[in-house]
């Protein structure tokens, strides 16, 4: 059986109504026969080899070996959560787009009404579990800060710039199969309908704001010509700053600077083991964690953890 994770392979997690179909079509132009799809057993876009290995035999390691043995760059695309295929791929080769949750749900509702003849009300549609917090469920337990590329449907051009910078995949927006009339549509729900949409997508709304902030940080670093370092501060308690950081293009540990109230306190390396990250095939075999002891902290002290090389601020996880 071939060695995993698969080298020279990408995983596209296609969340419905986030411009993913156009993106997938563009991936076909890059990967050609190396693009495999899993959109469900009854979908014509699903590859025959996926039907065989996954839907008929549930043979995930064998499917991973098949992909690893291909003499070409490959990409797997489809509607599934990261956890379905994540163990076969390096997390820094995972790609996805997200969208404002309210706009995404309403776009999906409009889509099924227009193409599938669905006649149920929006209130009924958005209250079904399958249509609630879909983006959060697709990401699952994976720390979103760890994912190689997360684009924003609302900032598509900027997303493609980031994709090229981070993964070297050059997708030209002018060639995308986007319906220009529909691309500019913005939905404006009001009153009880808006309240219901918010209630049914609370997790997605929180997640989207965090991902948007992360995206803007990545894009700002891109405009400055600086590399983005994946990482977070996971906790500050008992005079300890704990987190993880990694350079997905290097096996060297990331050096971090700890600051209190704007003053440099010390430096540390992200080189301790994190088992919860190792399962997602991070580099350095999961030795990407750090802990730093800060003495004599008092209420109101402001602690920051920055990448020593660039000054990039690591965010706090909730």
C-alpha positions in Angstrom: 0.0 0.0 0.0 1.4 3.4 -1.0 2.6 5.8 1.7 0.1 8.4 2.9 -0.6 11.4 3.0 -0.6 11.6 -0.7 2.1 13.8 -2.2 1.4 16.3 -4.9 -2.4 16.1 -4.2 -5.1 18.6 -3.3 -8.5 18.2 -1.6 -11.2 20.6 -2.5 -14.1 20.7 -0.1 -17.0 22.1 -2.2 -19.6 23.7 0.0 -22.7 24.4 -2.1 -23.4 27.9 -3.3 -19.9 29.3 -2.6 -18.9 29.6 -6.2 -17.4 26.1 -5.9 -18.8 24.8 -9.2 -17.0 27.4 -11.2 -13.9 26.8 -9.2 -14.1 23.0 -9.8 -14.5 23.6 -13.5 -11.3 25.6 -13.5 -9.5 22.9 -11.5 -10.4 20.5 -14.4 -8.4 22.8 -16.7 -5.4 22.5 -14.4 -5.5 18.8 -13.4 -7.2 17.3 -16.4 -7.6 13.5 -15.9 -6.0 14.1 -12.4 -9.3 15.6 -11.1 -11.5 13.1 -9.4 -14.9 13.9 -8.0 -17.3 12.7 -5.3 -20.7 14.4 -5.4 -22.6 11.4 -4.3 -23.6 8.0 -5.6 -26.3 9.3 -7.9 -24.5 12.3 -9.3 -23.1 12.0 -12.9 -20.1 14.1 -11.9 -18.8 11.5 -9.5 -15.8 9.6 -10.8 -16.2 5.9 -11.6 -13.1 5.1 -9.5 -14.7 6.9 -6.5 -17.9 4.9 -7.0 -15.9 1.7 -6.9 -13.5 2.4 -4.0 -15.8 4.5 -1.8 -19.5 4.0 -2.5 -19.3 0.3 -3.3 -16.4 -1.0 -1.2 -15.8 1.7 1.5 -12.1 1.2 0.8 -10.6 4.5 1.9 -6.9 3.4 2.5 -7.0 1.5 -0.8 -8.4 4.6 -2.6 -5.7 6.7 -1.0 -3.1 4.3 -2.4 -4.6 4.4 -5.8 -4.4 8.2 -5.8 -0.8 8.1 -4.4 0.3 5.8 -7.2 -0.8 8.1 -10.0 2.0 9.6 -12.1 0.5 13.1 -12.1 -0.7 15.9 -9.9 -4.2 15.1 -8.6 -7.1 16.8 -7.0 -10.2 15.4 -5.3 -13.3 17.6 -5.4 -16.8 17.1 -4.0 -19.5 17.7 -1.4 -18.2 16.1 1.8 -16.8 17.2 5.2 -13.0 17.4 5.5 -13.0 14.4 7.8 -14.2 12.1 5.0 -10.9 12.3 3.1 -8.7 14.5 5.3 -6.6 11.6 6.7 -5.4 10.9 3.1 -4.2 14.4 2.4 -1.9 17.0 4.0 -4.0 19.7 5.6 -2.0 22.4 3.9 -3.3 21.0 0.5 -7.0 21.4 1.6 -8.9 24.1 -0.2 -12.4 25.5 0.3 -14.5 28.6 -0.1 -17.0 30.0 2.5 -19.8 32.6 2.2 -21.9 34.8 4.4 -24.2 32.1 5.9 -27.5 34.0 5.4 -26.6 34.7 1.7 -25.5 31.1 1.2 -28.7 29.5 2.6 -30.9 31.8 0.6 -28.9 31.2 -2.6 -29.3 27.4 -2.1 -33.0 27.8 -1.5 -33.4 29.9 -4.7 -31.3 27.3 -6.6 -33.4 24.3 -5.6 -36.7 26.2 -6.2 -35.5 27.2 -9.7 -33.9 24.0 -10.9 -35.4 21.3 -8.8 -39.0 22.6 -8.6 -39.0 22.7 -4.8 -42.1 24.5 -3.5 -41.7 24.5 0.3 -41.3 27.8 2.1 -37.9 29.3 2.9 -38.8 28.9 6.6 -39.3 25.2 6.2 -36.2 24.8 4.0 -33.8 26.6 6.3 -35.1 24.7 9.4 -34.1 21.3 8.1 -30.8 20.1 9.8 -29.2 19.4 6.4 -29.3 23.1 5.6 -28.3 24.5 9.0 -24.7 25.4 9.9 -23.5 23.6 6.8 -20.1 25.3 6.7 -19.3 24.5 10.3 -20.2 20.9 9.8 -18.0 20.6 6.7 -15.0 21.9 8.7 -15.9 19.8 11.7 -13.1 19.3 14.3 -10.3 20.7 12.1 -8.9 24.0 13.4 -9.8 26.3 10.6 -6.6 28.2 11.1 -4.8 25.0 10.0 -6.5 24.7 6.6 -4.2 25.5 3.7 -6.6 27.7 1.8 -10.0 29.2 2.7 -11.4 31.7 0.1 -14.3 34.0 0.5 -17.0 33.9 -2.2 -17.6 37.7 -1.7 -13.9 38.4 -2.3 -13.3 36.0 -5.2 -10.6 37.9 -7.0 -8.6 38.4 -3.8 -9.1 34.7 -3.0 -7.6 33.6 -6.3 -4.6 35.8 -5.6 -4.1 34.1 -2.2 -4.5 30.7 -3.8 -1.8 31.4 -6.3 0.5 32.8 -3.6 -0.1 29.9 -1.1 -0.4 26.9 -3.5 0.9 28.0 -6.8 -2.4 27.3 -8.6 -3.1 30.0 -11.1 -6.8 30.3 -11.8 -7.9 33.2 -14.0 -11.2 34.6 -13.0 -12.0 35.7 -16.5 -12.3 32.1 -17.5 -14.7 31.1 -14.8 -18.1 29.9 -15.7 -20.0 32.4 -13.6 -23.5 33.5 -14.4 -23.0 37.3 -14.2 -26.6 38.1 -13.6 -26.7 35.8 -10.5 -23.3 36.6 -9.2 -24.4 40.2 -8.3 -27.5 39.1 -6.4 -27.6 40.0 -2.7 -30.5 38.7 -0.7 -32.2 41.0 1.9 -34.3 38.9 4.3 -36.1 40.8 7.0 -38.1 40.4 10.2 -39.0 36.9 11.4 -37.4 35.3 8.4 -34.0 36.9 9.1 -34.3 36.0 12.8 -35.0 32.4 11.9 -32.0 32.3 9.5 -29.7 33.7 12.1 -31.0 31.3 14.8 -30.5 28.3 12.5 -27.0 29.3 11.5 -25.5 30.7 14.7 -22.4 28.5 14.5 -21.8 29.5 10.9 -22.2 33.2 11.6 -19.6 33.1 14.3 -17.3 30.9 12.2 -17.6 33.1 9.1 -16.6 36.3 11.0 -13.5 34.5 12.3 -12.6 33.1 8.9 -13.1 36.5 7.3 -10.8 38.1 9.9 -8.2 35.4 9.1 -8.6 36.0 5.4 -8.0 39.7 5.7 -4.9 39.1 7.7 -3.6 36.6 5.1 -4.4 39.1 2.3 -2.7 42.0 4.1 0.5 39.9 4.5 0.3 39.0 0.8 0.2 42.7 -0.2 3.3 43.3 1.9 5.1 40.4 0.4 5.2 38.5 3.7 4.6 34.8 4.2 1.6 33.7 6.3 2.4 31.5 9.3 -0.5 29.2 10.4 -1.0 29.3 14.2 -3.1 30.4 17.2 -2.8 31.1 20.9 -5.1 28.5 22.3 -5.0 29.6 26.0 -3.5 32.1 28.4 -3.9 30.8 32.0 -1.9 30.1 35.1 0.9 32.4 33.8 1.3 30.3 30.6 0.8 31.2 27.0 0.0 28.0 25.0 -0.6 27.5 21.3 0.8 26.2 18.1 2.5 27.6 14.9 3.9 26.1 11.7 5.3 27.1 8.4 3.7 24.8 5.9 6.5 25.3 3.5 9.3 24.4 5.9 10.3 21.8 8.4 12.0 24.3 10.7 10.2 25.3 13.9 8.7 28.8 13.9 10.2 31.3 16.3 7.7 33.4 18.3 8.0 36.6 20.3 5.9 37.0 23.5 5.0 40.6 24.4 3.2 42.0 27.5 1.7 45.4 27.3 3.7 46.2 24.2 7.1 45.1 25.7 9.1 42.1 24.5 9.2 39.5 27.2 11.0 36.7 25.4 11.1 34.2 22.5 10.2 30.6 22.1 10.1 27.9 19.4 7.0 26.0 18.3 8.5 22.6 18.6 6.5 20.5 21.1 4.1 17.7 20.1 0.4 18.3 19.5 -1.5 15.1 18.9 -4.7 16.8 17.9 -2.9 18.4 15.0 -0.9 15.3 14.0 -4.0 13.5 12.8 -4.4 16.2 10.0 -1.0 15.4 8.6 0.8 18.7 9.6 4.5 18.9 8.9 7.2 18.3 11.6 5.1 15.2 12.5 3.0 17.4 14.8 5.9 19.0 16.8 4.5 22.5 16.3 3.3 23.5 19.8 4.6 26.0 22.2 4.3 27.0 25.9 5.7 30.1 27.5 5.7 31.0 31.1 4.9 34.6 31.9 5.5 35.5 35.6 3.6 38.1 37.7 0.7 38.7 35.4 -2.0 41.0 36.7 -5.5 41.6 35.6 -5.6 43.8 32.5 -2.2 42.8 31.2 -2.3 42.6 27.4 -0.4 39.6 26.0 0.5 39.1 22.3 2.3 36.3 20.5 3.9 37.3 17.2 6.0 35.6 14.6 9.5 36.9 15.2 10.4 37.1 11.6 7.5 39.2 10.3 5.6 40.5 13.4 2.5 38.6 12.4 0.0 38.4 15.3 -1.3 35.0 16.2 -5.0 35.1 17.0 -6.7 33.8 20.1 -9.0 30.8 19.7 -12.4 31.0 21.3 
